[in-house]
Amino acid sequence: MRIFGLVFLAASTLAAAAAPGVLGDWRSTTGSIVRIYPCGSDVCLRVVKLSPDAPTSTDQQNPDSSLRSRPLCNLTIGTGFHQSDPTHLTGGHLYDPKSGHTYRGTIAAEGDTLKLHGYISISLFGRTETWQRVPTIQPCR
């Protein structure tokens, strides 16, 4: 029985180590690639490749008119997230360049699927998007 427990513990540890978690590159619903990465003591999200179908390459919907000409490629769209465990981020903010709005957010990875939940004040009334993991790519310049 003791050997079974050790084998089970070893298998569980290997499975947890193999799970890639929330960090990495993800394809958004618009087709752009977003990188989730550590930034200081937080975790951030940055556009690393713009979708070829993107209607614009600049932040045209930004509420600050002085920022509307900044490129979407390399734009930080998620800030202030804290990693509660390898597959969950909480406490951050998500910026949506399509609308120019910023939302509170949570993020959860389930294998190669990512669930981003954005909301204004109450999580219950938010919206969830599903993204897919992609191999790490060279960021745009």
Biotite code that builds the C-alpha atoms (Angstrom):
import biotite.structure as struc

atoms = struc.array([
    struc.Atom([0.000, 0.000, 0.000], chain_id="A", res_id=1, res_name="MET", atom_name="CA", element="C"),
    struc.Atom([2.862, 2.346, 0.800], chain_id="A", res_id=2, res_name="ARG", atom_name="CA", element="C"),
    struc.Atom([4.427, 1.825, -2.649], chain_id="A", res_id=3, res_name="ILE", atom_name="CA", element="C"),
    struc.Atom([1.078, 2.610, -4.304], chain_id="A", res_id=4, res_name="PHE", atom_name="CA", element="C"),
    struc.Atom([0.929, 5.888, -2.347], chain_id="A", res_id=5, res_name="GLY", atom_name="CA", element="C"),
    struc.Atom([4.458, 6.841, -3.447], chain_id="A", res_id=6, res_name="LEU", atom_name="CA", element="C"),
    struc.Atom([3.699, 5.996, -7.082], chain_id="A", res_id=7, res_name="VAL", atom_name="CA", element="C"),
    struc.Atom([0.471, 8.011, -6.944], chain_id="A", res_id=8, res_name="PHE", atom_name="CA", element="C"),
    struc.Atom([2.287, 10.971, -5.362], chain_id="A", res_id=9, res_name="LEU", atom_name="CA", element="C"),
    struc.Atom([5.042, 10.834, -7.994], chain_id="A", res_id=10, res_name="ALA", atom_name="CA", element="C"),
    struc.Atom([2.508, 10.627, -10.846], chain_id="A", res_id=11, res_name="ALA", atom_name="CA", element="C"),
    struc.Atom([0.521, 13.545, -9.412], chain_id="A", res_id=12, res_name="SER", atom_name="CA", element="C"),
    struc.Atom([3.661, 15.642, -9.056], chain_id="A", res_id=13, res_name="THR", atom_name="CA", element="C"),
    struc.Atom([4.720, 14.901, -12.650], chain_id="A", res_id=14, res_name="LEU", atom_name="CA", element="C"),
    struc.Atom([1.250, 15.730, -13.982], chain_id="A", res_id=15, res_name="ALA", atom_name="CA", element="C"),
    struc.Atom([1.235, 19.045, -12.117], chain_id="A", res_id=16, res_name="ALA", atom_name="CA", element="C"),
    struc.Atom([4.716, 19.879, -13.388], chain_id="A", res_id=17, res_name="ALA", atom_name="CA", element="C"),
    struc.Atom([3.700, 19.023, -16.962], chain_id="A", res_id=18, res_name="ALA", atom_name="CA", element="C"),
    struc.Atom([0.609, 21.258, -16.844], chain_id="A", res_id=19, res_name="ALA", atom_name="CA", element="C"),
    struc.Atom([1.690, 24.444, -18.611], chain_id="A", res_id=20, res_name="PRO", atom_name="CA", element="C"),
    struc.Atom([-0.551, 26.743, -16.595], chain_id="A", res_id=21, res_name="GLY", atom_name="CA", element="C"),
    struc.Atom([-1.702, 30.217, -17.516], chain_id="A", res_id=22, res_name="VAL", atom_name="CA", element="C"),
    struc.Atom([1.616, 31.689, -18.694], chain_id="A", res_id=23, res_name="LEU", atom_name="CA", element="C"),
    struc.Atom([2.455, 31.586, -22.389], chain_id="A", res_id=24, res_name="GLY", atom_name="CA", element="C"),
    struc.Atom([1.061, 32.628, -25.766], chain_id="A", res_id=25, res_name="ASP", atom_name="CA", element="C"),
    struc.Atom([-2.666, 32.460, -26.512], chain_id="A", res_id=26, res_name="TRP", atom_name="CA", element="C"),
    struc.Atom([-4.829, 33.087, -29.608], chain_id="A", res_id=27, res_name="ARG", atom_name="CA", element="C"),
    struc.Atom([-7.642, 35.478, -28.771], chain_id="A", res_id=28, res_name="SER", atom_name="CA", element="C"),
    struc.Atom([-11.114, 35.323, -30.291], chain_id="A", res_id=29, res_name="THR", atom_name="CA", element="C"),
    struc.Atom([-10.027, 38.003, -32.795], chain_id="A", res_id=30, res_name="THR", atom_name="CA", element="C"),
    struc.Atom([-7.064, 35.894, -33.956], chain_id="A", res_id=31, res_name="GLY", atom_name="CA", element="C"),
    struc.Atom([-4.368, 38.051, -32.344], chain_id="A", res_id=32, res_name="SER", atom_name="CA", element="C"),
    struc.Atom([-1.710, 36.381, -30.184], chain_id="A", res_id=33, res_name="ILE", atom_name="CA", element="C"),
    struc.Atom([-1.449, 37.572, -26.581], chain_id="A", res_id=34, res_name="VAL", atom_name="CA", element="C"),
    struc.Atom([1.410, 36.685, -24.244], chain_id="A", res_id=35, res_name="ARG", atom_name="CA", element="C"),
    struc.Atom([0.760, 36.201, -20.519], chain_id="A", res_id=36, res_name="ILE", atom_name="CA", element="C"),
    struc.Atom([3.974, 36.760, -18.595], chain_id="A", res_id=37, res_name="TYR", atom_name="CA", element="C"),
    struc.Atom([5.367, 37.805, -15.203], chain_id="A", res_id=38, res_name="PRO", atom_name="CA", element="C"),
    struc.Atom([5.936, 41.563, -14.919], chain_id="A", res_id=39, res_name="CYS", atom_name="CA", element="C"),
    struc.Atom([7.483, 42.464, -11.591], chain_id="A", res_id=40, res_name="GLY", atom_name="CA", element="C"),
    struc.Atom([5.372, 40.963, -8.832], chain_id="A", res_id=41, res_name="SER", atom_name="CA", element="C"),
    struc.Atom([2.307, 40.882, -11.107], chain_id="A", res_id=42, res_name="ASP", atom_name="CA", element="C"),
    struc.Atom([1.291, 39.061, -14.269], chain_id="A", res_id=43, res_name="VAL", atom_name="CA", element="C"),
    struc.Atom([0.537, 41.035, -17.447], chain_id="A", res_id=44, res_name="CYS", atom_name="CA", element="C"),
    struc.Atom([-0.927, 40.434, -20.910], chain_id="A", res_id=45, res_name="LEU", atom_name="CA", element="C"),
    struc.Atom([0.564, 41.918, -24.073], chain_id="A", res_id=46, res_name="ARG", atom_name="CA", element="C"),
    struc.Atom([-0.389, 41.636, -27.741], chain_id="A", res_id=47, res_name="VAL", atom_name="CA", element="C"),
    struc.Atom([2.591, 39.997, -29.483], chain_id="A", res_id=48, res_name="VAL", atom_name="CA", element="C"),
    struc.Atom([1.040, 39.439, -32.909], chain_id="A", res_id=49, res_name="LYS", atom_name="CA", element="C"),
    struc.Atom([-1.862, 41.270, -34.469], chain_id="A", res_id=50, res_name="LEU", atom_name="CA", element="C"),
    struc.Atom([-4.450, 39.287, -36.390], chain_id="A", res_id=51, res_name="SER", atom_name="CA", element="C"),
    struc.Atom([-4.179, 39.695, -40.167], chain_id="A", res_id=52, res_name="PRO", atom_name="CA", element="C"),
    struc.Atom([-7.951, 40.368, -40.075], chain_id="A", res_id=53, res_name="ASP", atom_name="CA", element="C"),
    struc.Atom([-7.645, 43.229, -37.571], chain_id="A", res_id=54, res_name="ALA", atom_name="CA", element="C"),
    struc.Atom([-9.607, 46.239, -38.825], chain_id="A", res_id=55, res_name="PRO", atom_name="CA", element="C"),
    struc.Atom([-6.919, 48.589, -37.534], chain_id="A", res_id=56, res_name="THR", atom_name="CA", element="C"),
    struc.Atom([-3.365, 48.426, -36.233], chain_id="A", res_id=57, res_name="SER", atom_name="CA", element="C"),
    struc.Atom([-3.705, 51.337, -33.795], chain_id="A", res_id=58, res_name="THR", atom_name="CA", element="C"),
    struc.Atom([-5.618, 51.896, -30.553], chain_id="A", res_id=59, res_name="ASP", atom_name="CA", element="C"),
    struc.Atom([-8.357, 53.956, -32.242], chain_id="A", res_id=60, res_name="GLN", atom_name="CA", element="C"),
    struc.Atom([-11.043, 53.354, -29.589], chain_id="A", res_id=61, res_name="GLN", atom_name="CA", element="C"),
    struc.Atom([-8.927, 54.544, -26.653], chain_id="A", res_id=62, res_name="ASN", atom_name="CA", element="C"),
    struc.Atom([-10.845, 57.065, -24.523], chain_id="A", res_id=63, res_name="PRO", atom_name="CA", element="C"),
    struc.Atom([-7.648, 59.167, -24.332], chain_id="A", res_id=64, res_name="ASP", atom_name="CA", element="C"),
    struc.Atom([-7.399, 60.763, -27.787], chain_id="A", res_id=65, res_name="SER", atom_name="CA", element="C"),
    struc.Atom([-3.627, 61.223, -27.388], chain_id="A", res_id=66, res_name="SER", atom_name="CA", element="C"),
    struc.Atom([-3.238, 57.389, -27.298], chain_id="A", res_id=67, res_name="LEU", atom_name="CA", element="C"),
    struc.Atom([-5.320, 56.567, -30.369], chain_id="A", res_id=68, res_name="ARG", atom_name="CA", element="C"),
    struc.Atom([-2.324, 56.440, -32.692], chain_id="A", res_id=69, res_name="SER", atom_name="CA", element="C"),
    struc.Atom([-0.302, 53.969, -30.577], chain_id="A", res_id=70, res_name="ARG", atom_name="CA", element="C"),
    struc.Atom([0.211, 50.553, -32.196], chain_id="A", res_id=71, res_name="PRO", atom_name="CA", element="C"),
    struc.Atom([-1.825, 47.606, -30.949], chain_id="A", res_id=72, res_name="LEU", atom_name="CA", element="C"),
    struc.Atom([1.169, 45.328, -31.464], chain_id="A", res_id=73, res_name="CYS", atom_name="CA", element="C"),
    struc.Atom([3.108, 45.185, -28.161], chain_id="A", res_id=74, res_name="ASN", atom_name="CA", element="C"),
    struc.Atom([0.214, 46.893, -26.364], chain_id="A", res_id=75, res_name="LEU", atom_name="CA", element="C"),
    struc.Atom([-0.235, 45.796, -22.758], chain_id="A", res_id=76, res_name="THR", atom_name="CA", element="C"),
    struc.Atom([-3.887, 44.796, -22.390], chain_id="A", res_id=77, res_name="ILE", atom_name="CA", element="C"),
    struc.Atom([-3.777, 43.150, -18.938], chain_id="A", res_id=78, res_name="GLY", atom_name="CA", element="C"),
    struc.Atom([-2.203, 44.463, -15.745], chain_id="A", res_id=79, res_name="THR", atom_name="CA", element="C"),
    struc.Atom([-2.209, 43.875, -12.005], chain_id="A", res_id=80, res_name="GLY", atom_name="CA", element="C"),
    struc.Atom([-3.005, 40.170, -12.070], chain_id="A", res_id=81, res_name="PHE", atom_name="CA", element="C"),
    struc.Atom([-1.842, 37.931, -9.229], chain_id="A", res_id=82, res_name="HIS", atom_name="CA", element="C"),
    struc.Atom([-1.227, 34.235, -9.705], chain_id="A", res_id=83, res_name="GLN", atom_name="CA", element="C"),
    struc.Atom([-3.218, 32.377, -7.049], chain_id="A", res_id=84, res_name="SER", atom_name="CA", element="C"),
    struc.Atom([-1.944, 29.057, -8.452], chain_id="A", res_id=85, res_name="ASP", atom_name="CA", element="C"),
    struc.Atom([-0.327, 27.994, -11.769], chain_id="A", res_id=86, res_name="PRO", atom_name="CA", element="C"),
    struc.Atom([-3.679, 27.998, -13.591], chain_id="A", res_id=87, res_name="THR", atom_name="CA", element="C"),
    struc.Atom([-5.470, 31.035, -12.098], chain_id="A", res_id=88, res_name="HIS", atom_name="CA", element="C"),
    struc.Atom([-4.989, 34.807, -12.220], chain_id="A", res_id=89, res_name="LEU", atom_name="CA", element="C"),
    struc.Atom([-7.098, 37.227, -10.198], chain_id="A", res_id=90, res_name="THR", atom_name="CA", element="C"),
    struc.Atom([-7.304, 40.872, -9.223], chain_id="A", res_id=91, res_name="GLY", atom_name="CA", element="C"),
    struc.Atom([-6.246, 42.387, -12.532], chain_id="A", res_id=92, res_name="GLY", atom_name="CA", element="C"),
    struc.Atom([-7.644, 44.627, -15.229], chain_id="A", res_id=93, res_name="HIS", atom_name="CA", element="C"),
    struc.Atom([-8.239, 43.832, -18.905], chain_id="A", res_id=94, res_name="LEU", atom_name="CA", element="C"),
    struc.Atom([-8.245, 46.507, -21.603], chain_id="A", res_id=95, res_name="TYR", atom_name="CA", element="C"),
    struc.Atom([-10.369, 45.805, -24.698], chain_id="A", res_id=96, res_name="ASP", atom_name="CA", element="C"),
    struc.Atom([-8.945, 47.719, -27.683], chain_id="A", res_id=97, res_name="PRO", atom_name="CA", element="C"),
    struc.Atom([-12.097, 47.002, -29.726], chain_id="A", res_id=98, res_name="LYS", atom_name="CA", element="C"),
    struc.Atom([-14.248, 49.053, -27.336], chain_id="A", res_id=99, res_name="SER", atom_name="CA", element="C"),
    struc.Atom([-11.669, 51.152, -25.494], chain_id="A", res_id=100, res_name="GLY", atom_name="CA", element="C"),
    struc.Atom([-13.053, 49.929, -22.151], chain_id="A", res_id=101, res_name="HIS", atom_name="CA", element="C"),
    struc.Atom([-11.138, 48.483, -19.207], chain_id="A", res_id=102, res_name="THR", atom_name="CA", element="C"),
    struc.Atom([-12.656, 45.740, -17.075], chain_id="A", res_id=103, res_name="TYR", atom_name="CA", element="C"),
    struc.Atom([-11.801, 43.871, -13.891], chain_id="A", res_id=104, res_name="ARG", atom_name="CA", element="C"),
    struc.Atom([-10.837, 40.339, -14.723], chain_id="A", res_id=105, res_name="GLY", atom_name="CA", element="C"),
    struc.Atom([-10.021, 36.786, -13.791], chain_id="A", res_id=106, res_name="THR", atom_name="CA", element="C"),
    struc.Atom([-8.225, 34.231, -15.924], chain_id="A", res_id=107, res_name="ILE", atom_name="CA", element="C"),
    struc.Atom([-8.192, 30.447, -15.692], chain_id="A", res_id=108, res_name="ALA", atom_name="CA", element="C"),
    struc.Atom([-6.301, 27.895, -17.783], chain_id="A", res_id=109, res_name="ALA", atom_name="CA", element="C"),
    struc.Atom([-7.659, 24.411, -18.411], chain_id="A", res_id=110, res_name="GLU", atom_name="CA", element="C"),
    struc.Atom([-4.945, 22.661, -20.409], chain_id="A", res_id=111, res_name="GLY", atom_name="CA", element="C"),
    struc.Atom([-4.679, 24.448, -23.754], chain_id="A", res_id=112, res_name="ASP", atom_name="CA", element="C"),
    struc.Atom([-7.845, 26.492, -23.171], chain_id="A", res_id=113, res_name="THR", atom_name="CA", element="C"),
    struc.Atom([-7.926, 29.844, -21.382], chain_id="A", res_id=114, res_name="LEU", atom_name="CA", element="C"),
    struc.Atom([-11.045, 31.462, -19.921], chain_id="A", res_id=115, res_name="LYS", atom_name="CA", element="C"),
    struc.Atom([-10.889, 35.248, -19.506], chain_id="A", res_id=116, res_name="LEU", atom_name="CA", element="C"),
    struc.Atom([-13.752, 36.745, -17.536], chain_id="A", res_id=117, res_name="HIS", atom_name="CA", element="C"),
    struc.Atom([-14.153, 40.512, -17.652], chain_id="A", res_id=118, res_name="GLY", atom_name="CA", element="C"),
    struc.Atom([-16.656, 42.531, -15.650], chain_id="A", res_id=119, res_name="TYR", atom_name="CA", element="C"),
    struc.Atom([-17.328, 46.087, -14.487], chain_id="A", res_id=120, res_name="ILE", atom_name="CA", element="C"),
    struc.Atom([-18.427, 45.806, -10.865], chain_id="A", res_id=121, res_name="SER", atom_name="CA", element="C"),
    struc.Atom([-20.023, 42.415, -10.251], chain_id="A", res_id=122, res_name="ILE", atom_name="CA", element="C"),
    struc.Atom([-18.454, 39.274, -11.711], chain_id="A", res_id=123, res_name="SER", atom_name="CA", element="C"),
    struc.Atom([-21.896, 37.742, -12.253], chain_id="A", res_id=124, res_name="LEU", atom_name="CA", element="C"),
    struc.Atom([-22.689, 40.309, -14.970], chain_id="A", res_id=125, res_name="PHE", atom_name="CA", element="C"),
    struc.Atom([-19.452, 39.963, -16.891], chain_id="A", res_id=126, res_name="GLY", atom_name="CA", element="C"),
    struc.Atom([-18.497, 38.213, -20.104], chain_id="A", res_id=127, res_name="ARG", atom_name="CA", element="C"),
    struc.Atom([-16.157, 35.273, -20.663], chain_id="A", res_id=128, res_name="THR", atom_name="CA", element="C"),
    struc.Atom([-13.961, 34.677, -23.701], chain_id="A", res_id=129, res_name="GLU", atom_name="CA", element="C"),
    struc.Atom([-12.195, 31.422, -24.525], chain_id="A", res_id=130, res_name="THR", atom_name="CA", element="C"),
    struc.Atom([-8.692, 31.526, -25.999], chain_id="A", res_id=131, res_name="TRP", atom_name="CA", element="C"),
    struc.Atom([-6.466, 28.705, -27.265], chain_id="A", res_id=132, res_name="GLN", atom_name="CA", element="C"),
    struc.Atom([-2.800, 28.098, -26.456], chain_id="A", res_id=133, res_name="ARG", atom_name="CA", element="C"),
    struc.Atom([-0.347, 28.506, -29.333], chain_id="A", res_id=134, res_name="VAL", atom_name="CA", element="C"),
    struc.Atom([3.395, 27.834, -29.545], chain_id="A", res_id=135, res_name="PRO", atom_name="CA", element="C"),
    struc.Atom([5.556, 30.726, -28.357], chain_id="A", res_id=136, res_name="THR", atom_name="CA", element="C"),
    struc.Atom([6.182, 33.179, -31.201], chain_id="A", res_id=137, res_name="ILE", atom_name="CA", element="C"),
    struc.Atom([8.560, 36.057, -31.869], chain_id="A", res_id=138, res_name="GLN", atom_name="CA", element="C"),
    struc.Atom([6.868, 39.287, -30.779], chain_id="A", res_id=139, res_name="PRO", atom_name="CA", element="C"),
    struc.Atom([6.043, 41.952, -33.337], chain_id="A", res_id=140, res_name="CYS", atom_name="CA", element="C"),
    struc.Atom([8.344, 44.874, -33.697], chain_id="A", res_id=141, res_name="ARG", atom_name="CA", element="C"),
])
